[in-house]
């Protein structure tokens, strides 16, 4: 399965991305979501396949959301406070 999609970035929220099918664009994205997303600009267009490596999302999850809902929102990575970063680093060494 290969889906051509557009990826928009929010101009008001850092690291928020909206994936939509190329031919549908934002037609299936709820107005309330678009309002919260803020002004958006095209970041890239890509052919998405299940085995495609994405930086901050799982391609299979994105493809599934595009089929079911017509869009996928990629949220910014969760930022940990310094104490929790230290805990995670220690756990990785175990």
C-alpha positions, 0 to 999 in steps of 0.5 A: 500500500502506497499513499501520497500525502501532504504534511503540513506544519503549524505556524503557531505550535512548534513540532505539530504536523498534520498528515493528509492524503494528497488528493483529499487535502484537509477536506476530512479534517474537522474545522475545530481541529484546524482552528486549534492547529492554527495557520498551517503551511506545507512542509513536504509531500511524500509517498508513504508506505508501511515500511517507510521510516519516519522521524517521530511517527509510525508509518503503519499508524499514520496510514491507518489514521489516513484511511479511517479519519482522513488525517493524522496529527503528529504531536511534539515529542514529550519533553522530560524535566531534568530529573526524569531525563536522569532516571531514563538515562539510568534505566537505559544503562541497566 
